[in-house]
Amino acid sequence: MATFRFEKLDVWKKAMDWCEDVYRVTADFPSEERYGLVSQVRRAATSVASNIAEGSGRLSDADSNRFIAVAYGSLMEAICQLKLAMRFGYLPQGALGRLEDNAEELAKMLSGLKASRE
């Protein structure tokens, strides 16, 4: 089985784990949020790992960094949506703190990757 360049990146692995966690915690959201908040937060979480992967396939550092910036923005979007979910009472106790802690680490990793390509 082929291994792609992005699969070797620790930041991509972390983003995949974070996305999986987001999917798990949103599985129990109310059914009326299926096409609303659940869809939005999952799309944003998926975008983080996807943009890291897409950026790794770009030929220039500037182009790669544009995708890293999009991944960072998607991470912030997902955190905002998770904070809303907490306000609405959809998240189990402790879930937001764990997701935020992991997102903070992921944000630092994205910043480091971007800086290494400037």
GIFEN-V549857 format. One record per backbone hydrogen bond with DSSP energy under -1.0 kcal/mol. CO is the residue of the C=O (numbers start at 1). NH is the residue of the N-H. Records with the same first field share a line. If there is no record, write none. Layout:
# GIFEN-V549857
CO=NH  NH
This chain:
# GIFEN-V549857
4=7
5=8
6=9
9=13
10=14
11=15
12=16
13=17
14=18
15=19
16=20
17=21
18=22
19=23
20=24
21=25
22=26
26=29
30=33
31=34
33=36  38
36=40
37=41
38=42
39=43
40=44
41=45
42=46
43=47
44=48
46=50
47=51
48=52
49=53
50=54
51=55
52=56
54=57
55=58
60=64
61=65
62=66
63=67
64=68
65=69
66=70
67=71
68=72
69=73
70=74
71=75
72=76
73=77
74=78
75=79
76=80
77=81
78=82
79=83
80=84
81=85
82=86
83=87
84=88
85=90
86=89
92=95
94=98
95=99
96=100
97=101
98=102
99=103
100=104
101=105
102=106
103=107
104=108
105=109
106=110
107=111
108=112
109=113
110=114
111=115
112=116
114=117
115=118
